[in-house]
């Protein structure tokens, strides 16, 4: 099983640091696709080999045996490159680097599609599309799934050492637990920290009103003296004992528990004030040299046996019906890690905001970290 997680490499980034506003949102600027034409003019991609696969993803975020299997089955090479943040991925794409398959989060799909940076996908040519949850057939970030196919899902909650702290109350207020002073970590992620405190205060996950953001900052500052730090290496901090209480991504928690060999020491809670839920996606950049190979790879990963194998390696649930039994098995004892279609539609998802709103959130985050 993997011990290096997709989330362990994530570092905070200012969501508004790239591009300017498009249609009132902090999206990337639309630019003409050189030689590619409009979506209507581009030829329909067919899932068939048309060259080697230039693959751009988080490190260790797909079972490497599946990459080797794809290369062998179709007689192509998989040329792998990795990024360590969404901003780094976007910067490479918009700088003209040409990849055949990339893995943006939901709201980055929205930005890339709005900027004309993604190929339209002929979903009817994907034999594995039938396994994808209906909630993803017309998601908020990509109408009618025109440019993306969902890959993995995750939620944010609190992981803790039950052997040190006992039981928690089920609230985001548990981040202020007296017994975890000096052993508490927040994720080093602007939206996750602002979002958790906003939900605790009964505010919107994507809060951007200046007065309400000041309330969020004031509450977060009361936590600063209790913190050991901000870190997105949540998996490692829980395993090595540095953290007794950690704001965590659900997949990283599961990987840590499985690596520990002692699940009884750990707990994970989804907080009653609200649960942030997010997803990563497959997408084909408009500059892909081999879009046919890329579409074939997506369909290969949607095969039920491959999807199950990959889930067992990565530890993150998928919106794929064939993987449900396997995820119940590997998450035995932690049913709260299972993400239901209802939760995906609950509204607790990070959205793209206007550039002005994004700058307000950037300023709030800077204030919290500097306190």
C-alpha positions as CSV (number, residue, x, y, z in Angstrom):
1,X,0.0,0.0,0.0
2,X,1.1,3.6,-0.7
3,X,2.7,5.5,2.2
4,X,3.1,8.7,0.3
5,X,-0.2,10.4,0.0
6,X,-1.5,12.8,-2.6
7,X,-2.4,15.3,0.1
8,X,0.9,15.1,1.9
9,X,2.4,17.2,-0.8
10,X,-0.3,19.9,-0.8
11,X,0.8,23.3,0.4
12,X,-1.2,26.5,0.8
13,X,-1.7,28.6,-2.3
14,X,-3.5,31.8,-2.9
15,X,-6.4,30.8,-5.2
16,X,-6.4,34.2,-6.8
17,X,-2.7,34.4,-7.6
18,X,-3.1,33.3,-11.2
19,X,-4.9,35.1,-13.9
20,X,-7.5,37.8,-13.9
21,X,-11.2,37.8,-13.7
22,X,-13.3,36.2,-16.4
23,X,-17.0,36.7,-16.4
24,X,-16.8,38.2,-12.9
25,X,-14.9,35.2,-11.4
26,X,-11.3,34.7,-10.4
27,X,-10.8,32.3,-13.3
28,X,-7.9,32.1,-15.7
29,X,-8.0,34.4,-18.7
30,X,-9.4,32.9,-21.8
31,X,-6.9,32.7,-24.7
32,X,-7.2,31.5,-28.2
33,X,-6.3,27.9,-28.8
34,X,-3.6,28.0,-31.4
35,X,-4.7,25.8,-34.2
36,X,-7.2,24.0,-32.1
37,X,-10.4,25.9,-33.0
38,X,-13.4,26.2,-30.8
39,X,-15.0,23.2,-29.0
40,X,-17.4,22.8,-31.9
41,X,-14.6,22.8,-34.5
42,X,-12.3,20.3,-32.7
43,X,-12.5,16.7,-33.9
44,X,-14.1,14.3,-31.6
45,X,-11.5,12.3,-29.6
46,X,-11.7,8.6,-29.9
47,X,-10.4,6.3,-27.2
48,X,-7.5,4.7,-29.2
49,X,-3.7,4.9,-29.0
50,X,-2.3,7.9,-30.9
51,X,1.0,8.1,-29.1
52,X,2.7,7.9,-25.7
53,X,0.9,9.2,-22.6
54,X,2.3,12.3,-21.1
55,X,0.9,12.0,-17.6
56,X,0.9,14.9,-15.0
57,X,-0.3,14.1,-11.5
58,X,0.4,14.2,-7.8
59,X,3.2,11.8,-6.9
60,X,2.1,8.3,-6.1
61,X,-1.6,9.1,-6.7
62,X,-2.3,6.0,-8.9
63,X,-1.1,2.5,-8.4
64,X,2.1,2.3,-10.5
65,X,1.2,-1.3,-11.5
66,X,-1.8,0.2,-13.4
67,X,0.4,2.6,-15.3
68,X,2.7,-0.3,-16.3
69,X,-0.3,-2.4,-17.2
70,X,-1.7,0.3,-19.5
71,X,1.6,0.8,-21.2
72,X,2.0,-2.9,-21.9
73,X,-1.6,-3.5,-23.0
74,X,-1.6,-0.7,-25.6
75,X,2.1,-0.6,-26.6
76,X,2.8,2.9,-25.4
77,X,5.1,4.6,-22.9
78,X,3.8,6.4,-19.9
79,X,5.9,9.5,-19.4
80,X,5.2,10.7,-15.8
81,X,5.7,14.2,-14.4
82,X,4.5,15.3,-10.9
83,X,3.3,18.6,-9.4
84,X,3.0,19.5,-5.7
85,X,0.1,22.0,-5.8
86,X,-2.8,23.0,-8.0
87,X,-1.1,26.3,-8.7
88,X,2.0,24.6,-9.9
89,X,0.0,22.4,-12.3
90,X,-1.9,25.3,-13.7
91,X,1.2,27.4,-14.2
92,X,2.8,24.6,-16.2
93,X,-0.3,24.2,-18.4
94,X,-0.8,27.9,-19.0
95,X,3.0,28.3,-19.8
96,X,2.5,25.9,-22.7
97,X,3.7,22.6,-21.3
98,X,1.9,19.9,-23.2
99,X,0.4,17.0,-21.2
100,X,-2.1,14.4,-22.3
101,X,-3.8,13.8,-18.9
102,X,-4.0,16.0,-15.8
103,X,-5.9,15.8,-12.4
104,X,-7.4,19.1,-11.4
105,X,-9.8,19.5,-8.4
106,X,-13.4,20.3,-9.1
107,X,-13.1,24.1,-9.0
108,X,-9.9,24.1,-11.1
109,X,-11.8,22.1,-13.8
110,X,-14.3,25.0,-13.8
111,X,-11.5,27.6,-14.2
112,X,-9.6,25.6,-16.9
113,X,-12.8,25.0,-18.9
114,X,-13.8,28.6,-18.7
115,X,-10.4,29.6,-20.0
116,X,-10.7,27.2,-22.9
117,X,-7.8,25.0,-21.6
118,X,-9.6,21.6,-21.7
119,X,-10.7,19.3,-24.4
120,X,-14.4,18.5,-24.6
121,X,-14.9,14.8,-23.8
122,X,-17.1,12.4,-25.7
123,X,-18.5,10.6,-22.6
124,X,-20.6,8.2,-24.8
125,X,-17.3,6.6,-25.9
126,X,-16.3,5.7,-22.4
127,X,-17.5,2.2,-21.6
128,X,-16.8,2.8,-17.9
129,X,-19.0,6.0,-17.6
130,X,-21.9,3.7,-16.6
131,X,-20.3,3.2,-13.2
132,X,-20.0,6.9,-12.3
133,X,-22.5,8.2,-9.8
134,X,-25.3,10.2,-11.4
135,X,-24.4,13.2,-9.2
136,X,-21.4,13.6,-11.4
137,X,-23.2,13.5,-14.7
138,X,-24.0,17.2,-14.4
139,X,-21.8,18.6,-11.6
140,X,-21.8,22.3,-10.7
141,X,-18.2,22.8,-11.8
142,X,-18.6,21.2,-15.3
143,X,-22.0,21.2,-16.8
144,X,-23.0,17.9,-18.3
145,X,-19.4,16.7,-17.5
146,X,-18.3,18.3,-20.7
147,X,-14.6,18.4,-19.8
148,X,-13.9,16.0,-16.9
149,X,-14.5,12.6,-15.4
150,X,-14.4,12.3,-11.6
151,X,-11.4,10.4,-10.1
152,X,-11.4,10.5,-6.3
153,X,-13.4,12.1,-3.5
154,X,-12.4,13.3,0.0
155,X,-13.8,15.1,3.0
156,X,-12.2,17.2,5.7
157,X,-12.6,16.5,9.4
158,X,-10.6,16.0,12.6
159,X,-8.3,13.1,13.2
160,X,-7.2,12.4,16.8
161,X,-5.4,10.0,19.1
162,X,-8.1,8.3,21.1
163,X,-5.5,6.8,23.4
164,X,-4.4,10.3,24.4
165,X,-7.6,12.3,24.3
166,X,-10.5,9.8,24.7
167,X,-13.7,10.7,22.7
168,X,-14.4,14.1,21.1
169,X,-17.8,15.9,21.0
170,X,-18.3,15.9,17.2
171,X,-17.8,19.6,16.7
172,X,-15.2,21.8,15.0
173,X,-14.9,23.3,18.5
174,X,-12.9,20.2,19.4
175,X,-9.9,21.9,17.7
176,X,-9.7,23.8,20.9
177,X,-9.4,20.6,23.0
178,X,-7.6,21.4,26.3
179,X,-5.7,18.1,26.4
180,X,-4.2,18.6,22.9
181,X,-2.6,21.9,23.6
182,X,0.8,22.0,21.8
183,X,-0.2,18.8,19.9
184,X,-2.8,20.3,17.6
185,X,-2.3,21.0,13.9
186,X,-4.3,22.8,11.3
187,X,-3.9,22.1,7.7
188,X,-1.6,24.5,5.9
189,X,-4.4,25.4,3.6
190,X,-6.3,28.7,3.4
191,X,-9.7,27.4,2.5
192,X,-9.7,24.5,4.9
193,X,-8.9,26.7,7.9
194,X,-11.2,29.5,7.0
195,X,-13.9,27.0,6.1
196,X,-13.7,25.0,9.4
197,X,-13.9,28.1,11.5
198,X,-16.7,29.6,9.4
199,X,-18.8,26.5,9.7
200,X,-18.3,26.5,13.5
201,X,-19.6,30.0,13.6
202,X,-22.6,29.1,11.4
203,X,-21.3,30.9,8.4
204,X,-20.8,29.9,4.8
205,X,-17.9,27.6,3.9
206,X,-16.8,30.1,1.2
207,X,-17.4,33.2,3.4
208,X,-16.1,36.4,1.9
209,X,-18.0,39.2,3.6
210,X,-15.4,41.5,5.3
211,X,-17.2,41.8,8.6
212,X,-17.9,38.0,8.8
213,X,-14.3,37.2,7.8
214,X,-13.1,39.3,10.7
215,X,-15.2,37.1,13.0
216,X,-13.5,34.1,11.5
217,X,-10.1,35.6,12.0
218,X,-10.9,36.6,15.6
219,X,-12.0,33.0,16.4
220,X,-9.0,31.5,14.7
221,X,-6.6,33.7,16.5
222,X,-7.8,32.2,19.8
223,X,-6.6,28.8,18.6
224,X,-3.1,30.0,17.6
225,X,-1.6,29.7,21.1
226,X,-2.7,26.0,21.3
227,X,-1.2,25.0,17.9
228,X,1.9,23.1,17.3
229,X,1.7,24.3,13.7
230,X,0.1,24.4,10.3
231,X,0.9,21.4,8.2
232,X,-0.6,19.5,5.3
233,X,1.6,16.5,6.1
234,X,-1.2,15.2,8.2
235,X,-0.5,11.5,7.5
236,X,3.1,11.8,8.9
237,X,2.2,13.9,11.9
238,X,-0.4,11.4,13.1
239,X,1.9,8.5,12.5
240,X,5.0,9.9,14.3
241,X,3.1,11.1,17.3
242,X,3.7,14.8,16.8
243,X,-0.1,15.3,16.5
244,X,-2.7,14.2,18.9
245,X,-5.3,16.3,17.1
246,X,-5.2,17.2,13.4
247,X,-7.5,18.8,10.9
248,X,-7.2,16.1,8.3
249,X,-8.2,14.9,4.8
250,X,-10.1,11.6,5.1
251,X,-8.0,9.7,2.7
252,X,-4.8,10.6,4.5
253,X,-6.4,9.5,7.8
254,X,-7.2,6.1,6.3
255,X,-3.7,5.6,4.9
256,X,-2.2,6.6,8.3
257,X,-4.4,4.2,10.2
258,X,-3.6,1.3,7.9
259,X,0.1,2.0,8.1
260,X,0.0,2.2,11.9
261,X,-1.4,-1.4,12.3
262,X,-3.3,-0.2,15.3
263,X,-6.6,1.3,14.3
264,X,-7.9,1.4,17.9
265,X,-5.5,4.3,18.8
266,X,-7.1,6.7,16.2
267,X,-10.4,8.4,15.7
268,X,-11.8,10.5,12.8
269,X,-14.9,12.7,13.0
270,X,-17.0,14.6,10.5
271,X,-18.2,17.7,12.4
272,X,-21.9,18.4,12.9
273,X,-21.6,22.0,11.8
274,X,-20.7,20.9,8.2
275,X,-18.4,18.7,6.3
276,X,-16.3,20.1,3.4
277,X,-16.4,17.6,0.5
278,X,-14.2,17.8,-2.6
279,X,-13.1,15.7,-5.6
280,X,-10.3,15.4,-8.1
281,X,-10.9,14.7,-11.8
282,X,-9.4,13.3,-15.0
283,X,-9.1,16.0,-17.7
284,X,-7.4,16.3,-21.1
285,X,-5.7,19.7,-21.7
286,X,-6.4,21.4,-25.0
287,X,-2.6,21.2,-25.8
288,X,-2.5,17.4,-25.5
289,X,-0.6,15.8,-28.3
290,X,-2.2,12.4,-27.8
291,X,-5.8,13.0,-26.6
292,X,-6.9,9.5,-27.9
293,X,-4.4,7.8,-25.7
294,X,-5.5,10.0,-22.8
295,X,-9.2,9.1,-23.3
296,X,-8.3,5.5,-23.6
297,X,-6.4,5.8,-20.3
298,X,-9.5,7.3,-18.5
299,X,-11.6,4.4,-19.8
300,X,-8.9,1.9,-18.6
301,X,-9.0,3.4,-15.1
302,X,-12.8,3.2,-15.1
303,X,-12.7,-0.6,-15.6
304,X,-14.2,-2.1,-12.4
305,X,-11.2,-4.3,-11.6
306,X,-8.7,-1.4,-12.2
307,X,-10.8,1.0,-10.2
308,X,-10.9,-1.4,-7.2
309,X,-7.2,-2.1,-7.4
310,X,-6.4,1.6,-7.5
311,X,-8.7,2.4,-4.5
312,X,-6.9,-0.2,-2.4
313,X,-3.6,1.4,-3.2
314,X,-4.5,5.1,-2.9
315,X,-7.1,4.9,-0.1
316,X,-9.5,7.6,-1.3
317,X,-13.1,6.7,-2.2
318,X,-14.3,7.0,-5.8
319,X,-17.7,8.0,-7.2
320,X,-17.6,4.6,-9.0
321,X,-20.2,2.0,-8.1
322,X,-17.9,-1.0,-8.5
323,X,-15.6,0.3,-5.7
324,X,-18.2,0.6,-3.0
325,X,-17.6,-2.8,-1.5
326,X,-13.9,-2.5,-1.5
327,X,-14.0,0.9,0.2
328,X,-16.3,-0.5,2.9
329,X,-13.8,-3.2,3.5
330,X,-10.7,-1.0,3.8
331,X,-12.5,1.5,5.9
332,X,-14.0,-1.1,8.3
333,X,-14.4,0.5,11.7
334,X,-14.6,4.0,10.2
335,X,-17.9,4.3,8.4
336,X,-17.7,8.1,8.7
337,X,-15.1,8.1,6.0
338,X,-17.6,7.0,3.4
339,X,-18.9,9.8,1.2
340,X,-22.5,9.4,0.1
341,X,-24.1,11.0,-3.0
342,X,-26.2,13.0,-0.5
343,X,-23.1,14.5,1.0
344,X,-21.8,15.4,-2.4
345,X,-24.9,17.5,-2.9
346,X,-25.0,19.1,0.5
347,X,-23.5,22.4,-0.6
348,X,-20.3,22.2,1.5
349,X,-17.9,22.5,-1.4
350,X,-15.3,25.1,-2.1
351,X,-16.4,27.3,-5.0
352,X,-14.7,29.8,-7.3
353,X,-15.2,33.4,-6.1
354,X,-14.6,36.8,-7.6
355,X,-11.1,38.2,-7.6
356,X,-12.1,40.8,-5.0
357,X,-13.6,38.1,-2.7
358,X,-10.5,35.9,-3.2
359,X,-8.2,38.7,-2.1
360,X,-10.3,39.2,1.0
361,X,-9.8,35.6,1.9
362,X,-6.1,35.8,1.1
363,X,-5.8,38.7,3.5
364,X,-7.7,36.8,6.3
365,X,-5.4,33.8,5.9
366,X,-2.4,36.0,6.1
367,X,-3.7,37.6,9.3
368,X,-4.4,34.2,10.9
369,X,-1.0,32.8,10.1
370,X,0.8,35.9,11.3
371,X,-1.0,36.0,14.6
